[in-house]
Amino acid sequence: MADNKQEQLERIFLSALVYNRTGVLLRVASLFARRGYNVISLTVAETENPLYSRITIVSDVEPYKFMQVERQLSKLEDVIKVVKLNEGKLISSELLLIKVHATNSRRTAVLKTINGFGAKVKDIGHTTITAELTGLTSLIDKFIEKMTKHGIIELSRSGLTALEKGDTGINGITE
């Protein structure tokens, strides 16, 4: 039964322009939680105008319920605009910081893996190396898989952040 429900879910990418105020993120996340939708990824940061923040949400929802979620998000007091980003029409990236074991005998192999993915070395400790990689979620996943053989100590992912391709922005202004 649970598998059948999984098959009915569609991965959605939403971008919301909101006022940069205390509690906005909580209200947006609560809307998804109250409906039982798992948030796969959620990022938020101030925009080019410090009065506003952009929230990028990736979630799995039933296709027929998307419009309801979008309308309910739009009704929130601090939400200015909500846009569904079509997967083929978005530019997205994710950030990963990862710390792995790298004793003297393994350093060369670890560095080879890091360089092979175009990642950056951020720190070299006595027995560890910390690297940074940005890119598509699929690239991040593959990098983590390769780094597993070196022994991951810890990692942190930013979650997906995205913009719509083309000349318009979420605020509707074109140059």
C-alpha positions as CSV (number, residue, x, y, z in Angstrom):
1,M,0.0,0.0,0.0
2,A,2.8,2.4,0.9
3,D,4.5,1.7,-2.4
4,N,1.3,2.5,-4.3
5,K,1.2,5.9,-2.6
6,Q,4.9,6.5,-3.5
7,E,4.1,5.9,-7.1
8,Q,1.4,8.5,-7.1
9,L,3.7,11.3,-5.8
10,E,5.3,13.8,-8.1
11,R,8.5,15.7,-7.3
12,I,7.8,19.4,-7.3
13,F,10.2,22.3,-7.1
14,L,8.8,25.5,-5.7
15,S,10.3,28.9,-5.3
16,A,8.7,31.4,-3.0
17,L,9.5,35.1,-2.6
18,V,8.7,36.1,1.0
19,Y,9.3,39.0,3.4
20,N,12.5,38.6,5.3
21,R,10.8,38.3,8.7
22,T,11.0,36.1,11.8
23,G,8.8,33.1,11.6
24,V,8.1,33.0,7.9
25,L,10.2,29.8,7.3
26,L,8.3,28.1,10.2
27,R,4.9,28.9,8.7
28,V,5.9,27.7,5.2
29,A,7.4,24.5,6.5
30,S,4.4,23.9,8.8
31,L,2.1,24.1,5.8
32,F,3.8,21.1,4.3
33,A,4.0,19.2,7.6
34,R,0.3,19.7,8.3
35,R,-0.5,18.0,5.0
36,G,1.9,15.1,5.6
37,Y,4.3,16.0,2.8
38,N,7.9,15.2,3.3
39,V,10.2,18.1,2.4
40,I,13.1,16.6,0.5
41,S,15.1,19.9,0.4
42,L,14.5,23.4,1.7
43,T,16.8,26.3,1.4
44,V,16.2,29.9,2.3
45,A,18.3,33.1,2.1
46,E,18.1,36.8,1.7
47,T,17.7,38.0,-1.9
48,E,19.4,40.9,-3.7
49,N,17.0,43.1,-1.7
50,P,17.4,42.5,2.1
51,L,13.6,43.0,2.6
52,Y,13.0,39.7,0.9
53,S,14.1,36.1,1.1
54,R,13.8,33.3,-1.4
55,I,12.7,29.9,-0.3
56,T,13.3,26.9,-2.5
57,I,11.3,23.8,-1.6
58,V,11.6,20.3,-3.1
59,S,8.8,17.9,-2.1
60,D,6.9,14.9,-3.2
61,V,3.1,15.6,-3.5
62,E,0.2,14.1,-5.4
63,P,0.0,16.0,-8.7
64,Y,-3.7,16.9,-8.2
65,K,-2.9,18.5,-4.8
66,F,-0.1,20.7,-6.1
67,M,-2.5,23.6,-7.0
68,Q,-3.9,23.4,-3.4
69,V,-0.5,23.6,-1.9
70,E,0.5,26.5,-4.1
71,R,-2.8,28.4,-3.3
72,Q,-2.3,27.8,0.4
73,L,1.3,29.0,0.3
74,S,0.2,32.1,-1.6
75,K,-2.4,32.9,1.1
76,L,0.3,33.1,3.9
77,E,0.6,36.7,5.0
78,D,4.4,37.0,4.4
79,V,4.5,35.2,1.0
80,I,4.7,37.5,-2.0
81,K,4.8,35.0,-4.8
82,V,5.0,31.3,-5.4
83,V,6.3,29.8,-8.6
84,K,6.4,26.1,-9.6
85,L,9.8,25.5,-11.3
86,N,9.6,22.9,-14.0
87,E,12.5,20.5,-13.7
88,G,13.5,21.0,-17.4
89,K,13.4,24.8,-17.0
90,L,15.4,25.4,-13.9
91,I,19.0,26.1,-13.0
92,S,19.9,24.4,-9.8
93,S,22.8,23.6,-7.6
94,E,23.6,22.1,-4.2
95,L,26.6,22.5,-1.9
96,L,28.3,19.7,-0.1
97,L,31.0,19.8,2.6
98,I,32.4,16.4,3.4
99,K,35.1,15.3,5.8
100,V,36.8,11.9,5.2
101,H,39.6,9.8,6.7
102,A,42.9,10.6,5.0
103,T,45.9,9.1,6.7
104,N,49.2,9.5,5.0
105,S,48.8,6.2,3.1
106,R,45.4,7.2,1.8
107,R,45.8,10.9,1.1
108,T,46.7,10.5,-2.6
109,A,43.7,8.3,-3.2
110,V,41.4,10.8,-1.4
111,L,42.8,13.8,-3.3
112,K,42.5,11.9,-6.6
113,T,38.8,11.4,-5.9
114,I,38.3,15.0,-4.9
115,N,40.1,16.3,-8.0
116,G,38.3,13.8,-10.3
117,F,35.0,15.5,-9.3
118,G,36.3,19.0,-9.5
119,A,35.8,19.5,-5.8
120,K,37.9,21.9,-3.7
121,V,40.0,20.9,-0.7
122,K,38.9,23.2,2.1
123,D,41.0,21.8,5.0
124,I,43.7,19.2,5.5
125,G,44.0,17.8,9.0
126,H,46.4,15.3,10.5
127,T,44.1,12.4,9.5
128,T,41.3,14.0,7.6
129,I,40.5,16.0,4.4
130,T,37.5,18.3,4.1
131,A,36.2,19.0,0.6
132,E,33.6,21.2,-1.0
133,L,31.6,20.4,-4.1
134,T,28.8,22.3,-5.7
135,G,26.6,21.0,-8.5
136,L,23.5,19.0,-9.4
137,T,22.1,16.7,-6.7
138,S,23.0,13.7,-8.9
139,L,26.7,14.8,-8.9
140,I,26.7,15.3,-5.2
141,D,25.2,11.8,-4.7
142,K,27.8,10.2,-6.9
143,F,30.6,12.0,-5.1
144,I,29.3,10.9,-1.7
145,E,29.2,7.3,-3.0
146,K,32.8,7.5,-4.1
147,M,34.0,9.1,-0.9
148,T,32.3,6.3,1.2
149,K,35.2,4.0,0.4
150,H,37.6,6.5,2.2
151,G,35.4,6.6,5.3
152,I,33.1,9.6,5.7
153,I,33.4,11.2,9.1
154,E,30.7,13.8,8.5
155,L,29.0,15.7,5.8
156,S,26.6,18.6,5.4
157,R,24.5,19.4,2.3
158,S,22.8,22.7,1.7
159,G,19.8,21.4,-0.2
160,L,18.8,22.4,-3.6
161,T,18.6,26.1,-4.6
162,A,17.2,27.0,-8.0
163,L,16.3,29.8,-10.4
164,E,14.1,29.6,-13.4
165,K,15.9,29.7,-16.8
166,G,15.3,32.7,-19.0
167,D,15.0,36.5,-18.7
168,T,12.3,36.8,-16.0
169,G,12.7,36.5,-12.3
170,I,10.2,35.6,-9.6
171,N,9.5,39.3,-9.1
172,G,8.5,39.6,-12.7
173,I,11.1,42.2,-13.6
174,T,12.9,41.7,-16.9
175,E,16.0,43.6,-18.0
